[in-house]
Amino acid sequence: MDSEERTANSRTESQSGQQESKIDTRAGRVVHIPEELPPRRVKMETVGLTVDYGEKRVLDNVNLLIRENEITAVIGPSGSGKSTLLRCLNRMNDLIPEVKVRGQVLLDGQDIYGPDVDEVLIRRRVGMVFQVPNPFPLSVFDNVAYGPRRHGIRDKRKLREIVEESLRRAALWDEVVEGNMLWRSAYGLSGGQQQRLCIARVLAVQPEVILMDEPASALDPISTYRIEELMLQLKERYTIVLVTRNLFQASRVADTVAVLMDGQIIEYGATQQIFERPKDERTDQYVRGRIG
């Protein structure tokens, strides 16, 4: 049986809720997911993902499983390719001319880089929250309504429902209403509130996967706690991929962790195993703060 058949078999087994598998990135073969991980359907998967920025290789043959309704944290030293990997998951790297992407990124088994795939639809299904809050120069309401309007929703009652539901899911509705901020500029919100507004803006287009690129790195400790608390609530409905340099944050919120170094995943497993019983010496050195 060749490697493509083994990968396909792995995906089929995972989606049927039976025996799950993972890809051993060093051997390039399919092996079982660690026993400490409970059965879970695979939502996304990268297969042989390789990314070059001009002449520089940033990701090299990255194979990763992202399980449904979990928080998968990607950790590793600065410059290891974490943000590049994240942007590959919704084709945001397409916007950078010198970037060349090879391999596959599968969403529910479909390659999002396939010739007939609409990248706009992919970015609706796979939303992204950036490191620094980036609200539009609009009211809080219009920030959240922006996406639904772009997708053709014009009914005012429907838009109000979407905005309220999205702000509630982002744990921001009560604060906005009590502060009489719904129709005021989003720039009047605090930094932590602005980040939750950006999360609400993503939720308003009904994504399936939420990508978070160090979403709390620019926030104070209290706002960081609110974002982490929110992530734990959101994973009940969504699949979350979190890039973070904060190892304590990864240990607090993630279900699974992938360790990325020099453009390659050197270890993948349950969060407790990665932080307490790492199998790769480089992982052990990194989580202990000795490298990176």
C-alpha positions as CSV (number, residue, x, y, z in Angstrom):
1,M,0.0,0.0,0.0
2,D,1.5,3.4,-1.0
3,S,1.6,6.5,1.2
4,E,-1.4,8.2,-0.5
5,E,-3.6,5.1,0.2
6,R,-2.4,5.0,3.8
7,T,-3.2,8.7,4.3
8,A,-6.7,8.3,2.7
9,N,-7.4,5.3,4.9
10,S,-6.3,7.3,8.0
11,R,-8.7,10.1,7.1
12,T,-11.6,7.8,6.5
13,E,-11.1,6.0,9.8
14,S,-11.0,9.3,11.7
15,Q,-14.1,10.7,10.1
16,S,-16.1,7.5,10.8
17,G,-15.3,7.8,14.5
18,Q,-13.3,4.6,14.6
19,Q,-9.5,4.1,14.8
20,E,-7.8,7.5,14.4
21,S,-4.3,7.9,13.0
22,K,-1.7,10.6,12.8
23,I,1.2,11.3,10.4
24,D,4.7,10.7,11.8
25,T,6.4,13.7,10.3
26,R,9.9,12.3,10.6
27,A,9.2,8.9,9.0
28,G,6.5,10.2,6.6
29,R,4.2,7.3,7.5
30,V,0.8,7.0,9.2
31,V,0.8,5.8,12.8
32,H,-1.8,5.8,15.5
33,I,-2.6,8.9,17.5
34,P,-1.3,8.7,21.0
35,E,-3.6,6.7,23.3
36,E,-4.1,9.6,25.7
37,L,-6.1,11.5,23.0
38,P,-9.8,10.6,22.9
39,P,-11.5,9.6,19.6
40,R,-12.3,12.7,17.6
41,R,-13.1,13.5,14.0
42,V,-10.4,15.2,12.0
43,K,-11.6,18.6,10.6
44,M,-8.4,19.7,8.8
45,E,-5.2,18.1,7.8
46,T,-2.0,19.2,6.1
47,V,-0.2,16.7,3.9
48,G,3.4,17.4,2.8
49,L,2.8,21.2,3.2
50,T,5.9,23.0,2.0
51,V,6.2,26.8,1.7
52,D,8.9,28.9,0.2
53,Y,9.3,32.7,0.5
54,G,11.3,33.4,-2.6
55,E,14.5,31.3,-2.1
56,K,13.9,30.7,1.6
57,R,12.1,27.6,2.8
58,V,9.8,28.4,5.7
59,L,7.8,25.1,6.0
60,D,9.2,21.8,5.0
61,N,6.9,18.8,4.5
62,V,4.5,19.6,7.4
63,N,1.9,17.0,8.2
64,L,-0.6,17.9,10.9
65,L,-4.1,16.7,12.0
66,I,-6.5,19.3,13.4
67,R,-9.3,17.6,15.3
68,E,-12.9,18.9,15.4
69,N,-14.0,20.9,18.5
70,E,-10.6,21.0,20.0
71,I,-8.0,23.7,20.5
72,T,-4.8,22.8,18.7
73,A,-1.9,24.9,19.8
74,V,1.1,25.4,17.5
75,I,4.2,26.4,19.5
76,G,7.8,26.9,18.7
77,P,10.7,29.4,18.7
78,S,10.3,32.7,16.8
79,G,10.9,32.3,13.1
80,S,9.9,28.6,13.1
81,G,7.1,29.2,10.6
82,K,4.1,29.2,13.0
83,S,2.2,32.2,11.5
84,T,3.0,31.0,8.0
85,L,1.4,27.6,8.8
86,L,-1.6,29.3,10.2
87,R,-2.1,31.5,7.0
88,C,-1.9,28.4,4.8
89,L,-5.0,27.1,6.5
90,N,-7.2,29.7,4.9
91,R,-5.1,30.6,1.9
92,M,-4.1,34.0,3.2
93,N,-0.6,33.4,1.9
94,D,-2.2,33.7,-1.6
95,L,-2.1,37.5,-1.1
96,I,1.8,37.5,-1.0
97,P,3.2,37.2,-4.5
98,E,6.6,35.6,-3.7
99,V,5.1,32.8,-1.6
100,K,4.9,29.4,-3.1
101,V,2.8,26.7,-1.4
102,R,3.0,23.0,-2.2
103,G,1.3,20.0,-0.7
104,Q,-2.3,19.7,0.5
105,V,-4.5,21.4,3.1
106,L,-7.6,19.3,3.6
107,L,-10.9,20.7,5.0
108,D,-13.4,17.9,5.5
109,G,-11.3,15.9,3.1
110,Q,-11.3,18.5,0.3
111,D,-8.0,20.2,-0.7
112,I,-8.5,23.9,-0.3
113,Y,-5.8,24.5,-2.8
114,G,-7.6,22.5,-5.5
115,P,-8.2,24.2,-8.9
116,D,-12.0,24.6,-8.4
117,V,-12.0,25.9,-4.9
118,D,-13.2,29.4,-4.1
119,E,-10.7,31.0,-1.8
120,V,-13.3,33.5,-0.6
121,L,-15.5,30.7,0.6
122,I,-12.6,29.0,2.3
123,R,-11.9,32.2,4.2
124,R,-15.5,32.3,5.3
125,R,-15.4,28.7,6.5
126,V,-11.9,29.2,8.1
127,G,-11.9,32.6,9.9
128,M,-8.8,34.4,11.4
129,V,-8.2,36.5,14.4
130,F,-4.9,38.4,14.3
131,Q,-2.3,39.3,16.9
132,V,-3.2,43.0,17.2
133,P,-7.0,43.9,17.3
134,N,-7.9,45.4,14.0
135,P,-11.5,46.8,14.1
136,F,-12.8,48.7,11.1
137,P,-13.3,52.5,11.5
138,L,-17.0,51.8,11.9
139,S,-19.5,51.4,14.8
140,V,-19.5,48.2,16.8
141,F,-22.7,47.1,15.1
142,D,-21.3,47.7,11.6
143,N,-18.1,45.9,12.4
144,V,-20.0,42.7,13.2
145,A,-22.5,43.2,10.3
146,Y,-19.7,43.8,7.8
147,G,-19.2,40.2,6.8
148,P,-22.9,39.2,6.6
149,R,-23.5,42.3,4.4
150,R,-20.7,41.3,2.1
151,H,-22.3,37.9,1.7
152,G,-25.6,39.4,0.7
153,I,-27.6,39.8,3.9
154,R,-29.6,43.0,3.8
155,D,-32.6,42.3,6.0
156,K,-32.2,44.7,9.0
157,R,-33.9,42.3,11.4
158,K,-31.7,39.4,10.4
159,L,-28.6,41.6,10.7
160,R,-29.6,42.6,14.2
161,E,-30.0,39.0,15.2
162,I,-26.6,38.1,13.8
163,V,-24.9,41.0,15.5
164,E,-26.4,40.2,18.9
165,E,-25.8,36.5,18.7
166,S,-22.1,37.1,17.6
167,L,-21.5,39.6,20.3
168,R,-23.0,37.3,22.9
169,R,-20.8,34.4,21.8
170,A,-17.8,36.7,22.0
171,A,-18.9,37.6,25.6
172,L,-19.2,41.3,24.6
173,W,-22.9,42.0,24.2
174,D,-23.6,43.0,27.8
175,E,-20.6,45.3,28.0
176,V,-21.5,47.0,24.7
177,V,-25.1,47.5,25.7
178,E,-24.4,48.7,29.2
179,G,-21.8,51.1,27.9
180,N,-24.1,52.4,25.1
181,M,-21.4,51.5,22.6
182,L,-23.4,49.5,20.0
183,W,-23.7,52.4,17.5
184,R,-20.5,54.2,18.5
185,S,-17.0,53.8,17.0
186,A,-15.3,50.5,17.8
187,Y,-12.2,52.5,18.6
188,G,-13.8,53.5,21.8
189,L,-13.5,50.0,23.2
190,S,-10.6,48.8,25.3
191,G,-7.9,46.6,23.7
192,G,-9.4,43.5,25.1
193,Q,-12.9,44.5,24.0
194,Q,-11.6,45.2,20.5
195,Q,-10.1,41.7,20.3
196,R,-13.4,40.2,21.3
197,L,-15.1,42.4,18.8
198,C,-12.8,41.0,16.1
199,I,-13.7,37.5,17.3
200,A,-17.4,38.4,17.0
201,R,-16.8,39.7,13.5
202,V,-15.4,36.3,12.5
203,L,-18.3,34.5,14.2
204,A,-20.8,36.6,12.3
205,V,-20.0,34.7,9.0
206,Q,-20.6,31.3,10.6
207,P,-17.1,29.8,10.3
208,E,-16.3,26.2,11.0
209,V,-12.6,26.8,12.0
210,I,-11.2,29.8,13.8
211,L,-7.5,30.5,13.4
212,M,-5.9,32.6,16.2
213,D,-2.5,34.2,15.7
214,E,-1.3,35.1,19.2
215,P,-4.6,36.7,20.0
216,A,-3.7,37.9,23.5
217,S,0.0,38.9,23.1
218,A,-0.9,42.6,23.0
219,L,-3.3,42.5,25.9
220,D,-3.1,42.9,29.7
221,P,-3.4,39.8,32.0
222,I,-7.1,40.3,32.7
223,S,-8.0,40.7,29.0
224,T,-5.8,37.7,28.3
225,Y,-7.8,35.6,30.8
226,R,-11.0,36.7,29.1
227,I,-9.8,35.6,25.7
228,E,-8.6,32.2,27.0
229,E,-11.9,31.7,28.8
230,L,-13.7,32.6,25.5
231,M,-11.6,30.1,23.5
232,L,-12.7,27.3,25.9
233,Q,-16.3,28.2,25.4
234,L,-16.0,28.6,21.6
235,K,-14.5,25.1,21.1
236,E,-17.8,23.6,21.9
237,R,-19.1,24.9,18.5
238,Y,-15.9,25.5,16.5
239,T,-12.5,24.0,15.8
240,I,-9.7,26.4,16.9
241,V,-6.0,26.5,15.9
242,L,-4.0,28.7,18.2
243,V,-0.5,30.0,17.5
244,T,1.1,31.2,20.7
245,R,4.6,31.9,22.1
246,N,3.0,31.8,25.6
247,L,3.7,28.3,26.8
248,F,1.5,28.8,29.9
249,Q,-1.4,29.8,27.7
250,A,-0.9,26.7,25.5
251,S,-0.8,24.5,28.6
252,R,-4.0,26.1,29.9
253,V,-6.3,26.0,26.9
254,A,-5.0,23.5,24.3
255,D,-6.2,19.9,23.9
256,T,-3.4,19.0,21.5
257,V,0.0,20.7,20.8
258,A,2.2,20.7,17.7
259,V,5.8,21.7,18.2
260,L,7.3,23.5,15.2
261,M,11.0,24.1,14.8
262,D,12.9,25.2,11.7
263,G,9.8,24.7,9.5
264,Q,9.1,21.1,10.6
265,I,6.8,19.6,13.2
266,I,9.1,17.7,15.6
267,E,6.4,16.5,18.0
268,Y,2.6,16.3,18.2
269,G,0.4,15.0,21.1
270,A,-1.8,15.7,24.0
271,T,-1.0,18.9,25.9
272,Q,-0.1,17.2,29.1
273,Q,2.2,14.7,27.4
274,I,4.0,17.5,25.4
275,F,4.7,19.6,28.5
276,E,5.3,16.8,31.0
277,R,6.6,13.8,29.0
278,P,8.0,15.1,25.7
279,K,9.5,12.4,23.5
280,D,11.8,14.7,21.5
281,E,14.8,16.2,23.3
282,R,14.3,19.5,21.4
283,T,10.7,19.7,22.7
284,D,12.0,19.1,26.3
285,Q,14.6,21.9,25.9
286,Y,12.0,24.3,24.5
287,V,9.3,23.8,27.0
288,R,11.9,24.2,29.8
289,G,13.0,27.5,28.3
290,R,16.5,26.3,27.4
291,I,16.1,27.1,23.7
292,G,14.0,29.5,21.7
